[in-house]
Amino acid sequence: MTSILPAPGLTTAPVDASAAPRRRRPRAGTIAVALLLAATAALYLIGLSRSGWANPYYAAAAQAGSQSWKALFFGSLDSSNFITVDKAPAAVWLMAISVRLFGLNSVAVLLPQALCGIASVGLLYATVRRWSGPGAGLIAGAVLATTPVAALMFRFNNPDALLVLLLIAAAYGVTRALEFGQTRWLLLAGSAIGFAFLAKMLQALLVLPAFGLVYLIFGPRGLGRRAWQLAAATGVMVAAAGWWVLIVELWPASSRPYIGGTQDNSVLELTLGYNGFGRLTGDETGSVGGGNGWGETGWQRLFGSEMASQASWLLPTALVLLAVGIAATWRRPRTDRIRAGFLLWGGWLVTTWLVFSFMAGIFHSYYTVALAPAIGAVIGTGAALLWRNREHAWAAAAAAAALAGTGWWSFTLLGQAATFYPWLRQAILVGAIAIASALLAARLLPGWTQRTVALAGLVVALAGPAAFALQTAATAHTGAIPTAGPATGGMGGPGGGGPGGNRGGAGRGMPGGQGTLPGGPAQGTGQAGPTGPMAPDGTAPGGTGGGTGTGAFRGGGRGGMGGLLNATTPSTELQALLTADADAYDWVAATTGANNAAGYQLATQLPVMALGGFNGTDAAPGLAQFQQWVAQGRIHYLIGGSGFGMGASSGSDVAQQITAWVAEHYASSTVGGVTVYDLTKENS
């Protein structure tokens, strides 16, 4: 059987897959990549429905898009098109089309993300393999697949899964362009980044500095040609990202949904403010938290609290191999591909790491999935470089140091989850030290022994993150802020508690708020009520009445109110009330906060108005507009009892104005444990 590992005689020379004569792929490589993709599919697909709707916010938008083409285009939260989600809608498009094809169920909502994950691993393998060989590609793909936060987000319905796939596609395009300077590959890269913008907006642009500079400096052909190629690719990127933005901006506001996440109903505000520069500066009008509420900034941010166990398992190793790789290839010719590869992926890695470390606005631990492809590619490329130079002492020393460091960091991270297979951390540390010692003497060993030692080192390096990834895939995750892996000590979510929405949708550690509302006074305590994992139909069989906490950030269970981070499942009595005569209304109910509305909408499959958008702090709708819709008989009920928006330091209070007006003019009743106002029956 032919080995998939490169021959020892190659130093830093790249594996030129495009220039080599066409020949049958080695059988070992074919089997290995097939096993990698099969294992990835099993990890991301088995038990996919255990998280129910996962993030009900995007699940509700998918449900709306499956019923209304207008809602699909704009990314509306409801099929009557009151308000959009607070992102561009590319990820919602995939989910809504899946729901149209397979019906509204958990698998249909989550399947697109899982397929994006499998495709991401395969495409990363193909990209790294072109220059560094199949062994490097397999390592890169395995690192991505087993990163805990990747196992989380490729089984979850946030936009990050599509973002990652499109950024890898852009890296593939730049890689191909660097080979022979063909313009079409740069145009592909530009279009991929543009569509990635429609998934996660300005976060998609973090790879631009590395991609652009690497091609400009190290690309083939003349500097002038490279410059105009990059200009053309930039134009394609702007077109791919801007067509939707332009249409929405020019569309009359009176005939489209309100743009969620904004105060002035402008998609440009959403792009440049709430989802743009506001994420860097912390100046996000209508945001809850911000600044230190999202954790201390600094270069060590991703190595502390619950952030560390998400994607940092191999981050130190990647940074070390990046430095070694650049040093080893620095004197190579300008167009050397191995060096270009290190700078391409390393630029992605370092830029994203630094931005995530120092951004002062909204930041959640699952954002770190954007690091995983770059970490995998740098490690795969670096491992291949060291393997080809294993006869040299510097390569053996670098490999040994990297493995020993990886073992120590895995030992440290596993120690934060003391009850999670405690034997594993000792085994990894001992194994890493033993194999690192063997790597120092690898050049004195026979060829087959060298390969055995290298493979054993790879197993040890991946053991920690793979264990966390398996635990993540086997656990239900719901809510707006999921976290991968088992609970760890010293977890510090926003406000210093645990991460909100972690495994079951708890809202721990979030800043609470207070205020007087139709359902009575509410004070946000930042605690979560007990909620069980959701069933495939979106119900919460393990849930209890309401949450033990109160106010804006309360976790919701069966029969109770939801919260900012988590939805609820209404009682059978309340569902019957909302569905009665539903065809006579544009919205069967209105309630404050998008997740709260999403729970009722997913249960009834009928449009529910989310007053104030996600946080309850958007300026939508105005009180006069709401009064007009009530007078026109377009809204049936208002569901009260929530304190959304009270913890925000800025933003609109129209949701509170509306609920106060309703409480004054309409009588309330209690249905299924919640306060309901019939807007067709005004007080006499």
N, C-alpha and C positions, 0 to 999 in steps of 0.2 A: 504494500500500500504506500503510495507516495505521500510524503509528509507535507503538511500545509505550512510548516515553518520555513523561512527563507534559508538559503545556504549561507554558511559562515564567511564565504569569501567576499560577500557584498559589504561594503563599508557604509557610506552614506548615499550611495547611488539609489535613485528611486526605481520602483517597479513600474515601468512604463507600459501599462496595459493597452494603451491606445496604439503605441508604435510597434508592439510585438506582433509577430505573425499570428494569425488566427489559429487556435488549436483547442482541442477539447480540454475543458477545465479538469484539473486533477480530481480524481474520485474522492479523495479525502476531503478536499475543500468543498465539494458539492454536498457531501453528507454532513459536514460540519455546519454549513450555513443553513441547510434544511433543518437540522436539529435546533439551531439557534432560533429560527423563526417559529418552529413548532413549539418550543418551550415558551417563547414570548407570547404566542397566541394562547397557550394554556394559562399563562399567568394573567393575561389581560381579559380573557373571555370567560373562564370557568367561574360560575357563581356571580356573573355580572349583575344580576338583579338584586343581590342581597342589600344593596344600598338604596333600594326603592327609587325615588325621584332624585336622590343625591342632592344636588342644588335645585330646590323647587323653583327658584327664580328663573333659571334658564329652561327648566322643564315646562313651566307655564308658558314661556315665550314660544317654545317648540309646539306646544298644544295650540296656541293661538295661530301660529304660522301654518299649521296643518289645516286650519279651518278657513283662513283668509289669506289670499295672495298679497293683499295690501299689508297685512300684518307681517307676512313673511319678508317682504321687501324691506320694510322699515325696522324689523326686529321688535315689533310691538309686544308688550306683555300680555295684552288681551286682544281678542279677535274683533272687538269693537273699536280698537285703535285709539285708546285714551293716551297711553304713554309708552315709550320705548324702553328697552333695557339700557343701562348706562354704558354700553359698549357699541361699537359697530357690529353688524349682525352676521358676519360670515359664519361663525360657529353655529349660530341659531339656524342658519339656512340648512346646514347639514342635518341637524337634529329634526327640524320640521319636515324635511323631505323624507327622512327615515320614518317619522310618525305617519306621514301620508301613505307610505308604502306598507308599513307593518302594524298600523294602529297605535293608539296611545297606550303604552306600557313602558315599564322600566327599561327593558332590553332595547326597545326601539330608540329611546332617548340616549342611552349610554353607548350603544353600538358604534356610532361614528367615531367617538373618542378612542375606543379600543382599536378600531381599524387604523386610525391615525397613528397609534402607538406601534402597531406591528409594522406599518409602512415606514415609520421613522427609523426603527431598528434596521430594517432592510436597506433603506436608502443611505443611512450612515455607514453601514458595512460597505455598500457599493462605492461610496465616495472615498473612504479611507483606503480601501483595497486598491484603487487605481494607482496610487503612488507608493504605498508601503506594503502591499501584498495582502493576501487573504488572511494571514494570521493576525495582522494589525487590524483589519476590518472586523474580524470576529471578536477581538478584544474590545474594540470600540462599541460594537453592537451589544455585547454582553454587559459592558459597564452601563450603557444607557438603559437596557432592559431591567437591570437589577437595582438601579438607583431607587430608593424607597419612594421619593416624591414622584418619580415617573410612574411607578406602579399605582400610585394614588391617582394622578391626574389623567392617566390613560384609561381609568375606570370611572371617571367622574366627568360631569357635564359642564365644566368651565371652559372658556375659550383657549386655555393654554395648550391643549393637545394639538389643535389645529395650528397654533402659532409655532410650536416646535417643529412639526412636519414641514411647514412652509419655509422656515429658516434653514433647515437641513437641505431642502430643495434648492434654496438660494446658494448655499455653500457648494452644492454639487455643480451648479451652473458656473460659479467662479472657478472651481477646480478645473472644469473642462475648458474654460476660457484661457486659463493659465497654461494649458498644454500647447495650443497652437494659435492663440489669439483670435479665435473665431467670435465674431460679434454676437451671433445668435445665442451663445451660451450666457453672455453677459445680460442680454435682453431677458432671457429666462430668469436669471437671478433677480433682475430688477422687478419683473412681474411677480415673482414669488414673494419678495419683500413687500410689494404693494398690497397683495392680497393678505399677507400676514398683518398688515396695518388694519385691514378690515376685520381682523379677529381680535387684536389686543391694542390697536392704535399705536401710540408712540413707542411702546416697548419694542415693537418690531424693528425700530430704527437703530437699536443699540449695536447691531452687527455692522452697520454701515461704515464706521471709521476703519475697522480692520479690513473689510472686504475691499473698500475703495482704495486704500493706501497700498495694500498688498498687490493688487493688480497694477496700480499706477507705477509702483517702484519695481516690481519683480516680473511683470508680465512680458510676453514676447513682443517683438517688433518695436517700432519707433515710439518715442514718448508722445509725439503729437497724435499718432493713431490711438494709442492707449487712452489719451485724454478725451478724444471725441467719442470713443467707445463708451467710456464711463458717463459722458454727458448723455449719450443716447439711452443708456441703461437707466440713468436717473429720470429721464423723461418718461420712459416706460413705467418705472416705479410710481411716479406721480400720477400717471394716467390710471394705473391699476388700483391705486389707493383713492384717487380723487374723484373718479366718476360718480361713486355713490355719495360722497360728501357734497359734490356740486349739485347733484339732483336734489338731495334733501335740503340743501341751503336755498335753492331756487324755488322749491315747491311751496306753494302758499301755505302758511302755517295753519290757516283755518280749515284746510282739508287733509291734513296729515296729523299723526299723533305728536304729542309733546315730546321733546327730546329729553329723555331721562338723564339725571345727573347734572342738570343745568338750572340756572336761575332766569335766563332770558330766552329759553326755547331755541337755542342756536347750536347746531352741530359743531360749529367752529369753537364755541366755548367748551364743549365737551372734549374736543380734540386737543386744544391747546391748554385748557385749564384743568378740569377735573381729572382727565386721563392723560394729561400732558405735563407741562412744566409744574403744575401744582403737585404732582407726585414727587418732584425733586425738591421743591421749596417748602412743601407742607401747606401752601396757601390754596386750600381746596374748599371753596364756599359750599356749605351744606354738608361737609364731611363730619362724621362722628369720630372723635379722637384726634389723630394728627400729632405731629411732633414726636415727643417721647412716648405718646400713647401707643405708638407702633414699635416701640423698642428703641434702645439707645443706638445711635449711629456710630460708625467707626469700622475700621478694617476688620475687626474681630467679630462683627455682628453675625456673620453666617457660621461662626464657630461656637456660638454660645446658645444657651437655652434650647428651645425645641428646634431652632433653625439648624443646628449642627447635624442632627440625625436625618435631616431631609435629603441633603445632597452633598454634604461636605466629606463623606467617607473617604473619597479619593481625591478631593480637591487639593490638599497639600501635596500629594504625590504628583498630581498633574502639574502643579506649579514648579516642582523640582524638575520633572522631566522636561518641562518647557524650557527652563533655564539651561539644562544640559543639552537639549536638542539645538537650541540657538547657538550655544557656544561651540558645539561640535560641527555645525554647518556654516559658521559665520564667514569663513574664507572661501566658500564655494562660489562658483560663477553666479552672476546676477539672477539668472533664470532658474537656478536650482530649485527643484520642486519640493524636495524634503524640507528645506528651509522655509519655502513659501507656505508649505502646509503647517509647519509649526507656528508661523506668524499669523496665518489665516485663522486657525482654530484658537491659538493662544490669544490673539487680539479679541476674538469673541469672548473668550473666557475672562480675561482680565477686565475688559470694559464692563461687562455685565456684572462681574463680582464687585467692582468698585462702585458702580451706580447703585446696586442693591445695598451695599454697605453704608452709603452716605446719604441716600435719599431720605428726606424728612417727611414725606407725605405718606399716604396709605401704603402699607407694605405687609404682605402676608407671606408666611413661610412657603406656601406652595408656588410662589413666583419662581423659586429657585430651580424648578424643573427646566427653565431656560438655560441653566448651566450644564445640564447633564450631557447633551450631545458634544459640547466642546470638551468637557472633562474626558469623555470616552475617546474622542478623536485624538487628543493630546497624549493620553496614556497608550492608546494603540500604536500611534506613530512613534512615540518614545520607546516603547517596548521593542518594536521592530528594529529601531536604530541600535539599541543596546544589544539585541540578539545578534545582529550582523557584525557587531564589533566585540563580541564576547571574548575574543582572544586577547583583547587589550585590557590592561589592568584598570584603566579609568572606567570602562564600561561595566566591568564586573563590580567595581566599588559602587558605582552609581545605582546599579540594579539592586545590590544588597542593601544600600542605604534606603532606597525607595521602599523596598519591601518591609524592612524593619520599621520604618516610619509608619507605613500603612498599618502594620500589625499593632503598633502602639496606639495609633489613633482609633482603630476599631476597638481595641481593649478599653480605651477611655469612653467611647460612645456607648458601648454595651454596658459599661459600669453605671451609666445613668438610668438604665432599665434593669435594676438589680435582679428582678424576679423573672426576667426573660432569658431562659436557658442559661443560667449562670456559668455552666461549664464551657459554654461556647467562647467566652472572652479569653479564658485561660488557654484553651486549645489554639485559638488564633494567635495569641501572643507567642506561645511556645513554638508553634509551627512556623511563624514568621521569622523568629530568631534562628531556628534550625535551618530553614531553607536559605535565609540570607547568608548564613555561614557557608552553606554549600555553593551558593552563587559566587562567592569569593574565590572558590577553588574550581569553578566550573570548567575553565580552560584545560584543566588537568584530567578531566573526566572523559569517558567515551561519549560519542555522539548521542547514543540513545539515552544515556544517563543525563546528559545535559537537557535533553528535551523533557525528560521526566521531572527534573528539578524545576524547569521553567513552568511546566503545566501545574505542578504542585503549588508553585508560588502564585500563579493566577487564581487557583482555587482558594487559597488562603486570603488573598486580597479581596475577593468577591464574597467571601463567606458572610461577613457582617452585614453589608448592605443587602445581600440576597435574602438573609434571614428576615430582616426588617421588611423587605419587599413582599415576601411570602405572607408575613403576618398582616401587612397592609391589605393584600388582596383577599385575605380570608376574613376581614373585618368590615362591617357595615360603616359607611361614612355618610353623614348627612349634614346639611347646613351650608352656610356661606363660607366658612373658613375651616376646611378640613385639614387634618394633619396626618402624615404618614407615620407608621410604626407604632409600637406599644408606648404607653405613657412613660415618660422619663422624669427623673427627679430634676428639680431646678428649672422646670419649664416656665418660661416667662412670656406669656402672650401680652397683648395690649393692656396696658395698665398694670402689668406686673403679675397677673394671675396666669392661668393656663390659657391656651389658645382657644379662642371662641370657635364654636362649631366643631370641636374635635370629637370624632368618633361618636356620633349620635346627636350632634348638633348642640352641644352645651355652649352656653354663652359666657363662660367664665372669664373674668378679668377685663371685660369690656367696661368702659365708662358708662355709668348709668345716668338717668335723668329723672326729673320729677315734674309733675304738673297735675292739674285738675282736669279730668276728662269726663265725658258722659257716663262712663262706666264707674266713676268714682276716682278718688285720688290714687296716683301711682307714683312710686319711687323706684327708680332703677337701682337694683342692688348688685347687678353683675353676676348673679347666681343663676343656675339653670335647674329647671325641674327635671325629674327623671323621664327620659324618653327612651323607648326601645328602638331597635333597628326597624326600618320600614320594610314592609312586604312588597313584592313585585308590583302590586297595584297601587302602591303609594300610601297605603294605610300604615298605621303604627300600632301593631298588635301589642307591643310591650309598653305602650304609653299609658300615662295616667291622666287624670283630669287636667289641671293646669300645671304650670311650673311652680316650684317652690319660691322662686324669685318673683318680683313684680316689676312692672314698668317696661321700658323700651326693649330691654335685652333679655327678657324672660324666654326660656325655652318652652316650647309648646308641646302638648301631648293631646291625646284624644279628648275632644270635647272642650278644650280650653283655647285661649288665644295663642297665637304663634309669637314671633318675636322678630327683631331686626335680622337675626342670623338664621332663623329656622321657621319653617311653616308649621301648620297644624292640620289635623284631620278633623273636620266638623262631625258632630254627632249625626246619626241617622235622622233625627228629628229636624235638625237644622238643614241638612241636605234636602229633605222633603220640602221644607219651607222655601228654600232658595229656588228649587226647580219648578215649583208650582207657578203656572202662568209665565214661565220664563220667556216665551216667544214674544210677549208684549213689551219687553224692555230691552234696551241696548246693553244695560248692565244689571245683572240680577242683584248686585250689592256693591257698595263702596266701603272701603275700610282703609285705615292708615297703614302705609308701609307695603312694599312690594312683596316680601316673603309672606306676610300675613294674607294678602290678597291671593297669592299663588296657591296657598293651601286650599282655600275655598274653591278656586277655579279648577284645580286639578281634580278635586273630589266631585265636582258637578259637571265639569267640561263646559262651563258657561262663563262668559266674560264677567270679571270682577274688577272694579276700578280701584287702583292703588293710589290713594290720595298722598301727594307729596313724593311719589316715586319710592326708590329703594329705602332711603333713610327717613322718609316722611318730611323732608326739608326742601324738596323741589317746589318751585312756585307754580304748582299745577294741581287742580285747576284753581282759578281765582274764586273767591266766595260768590261773586255775582254770576260767574259762569255756572257754578254748581247749582245755585238757586234757579237759574234759567233751565238747566237740564231737569231739575226736580219738577218745575212747573210744567215742563213739556211731557212729563211722565216717562222719562228715559231711564231713571234709576229707581229700583224697587225698594231696596233696604240700605240702611247704613249699619254696619256692625261695629260697635264701640268697645271701649274697655282697654284701649292700648295707649301707651305713652311714648310712641315713636317720636323721634326728632327732638326730644327734650334734652338729650345729652349733647346736641350739636352746639358748637360755639358760634355758628353762623348759619345762614340759609333762611328760607321762608317759613313762616308759621301759618300758612294758609290751611294746612290740614287741621291745626288746632282751632282756627277760626270756623271752619266748616263744622267740626264736631260740636263746638260750643253752640253754634246756630241751630243745629239739628236738635240738640238736647233741649233748647229753649222752645222749639216750635213743634216737636213731635214726641209722642208718648213712647216709652220704652217697654219692652217685655224681655223676659229671659227665656232663651231657647237653647237647649243643649249646653247650658252653663255659660252662655255668652249673652251680652246685651244687644238687642236688635231693635232698630227703629224702622217702622214702616213709613216710608216717605210718601205714600199715597194717602195717609190718614193724618192730616194736620190737627193739632190741638184745637179744640173749640174755644 
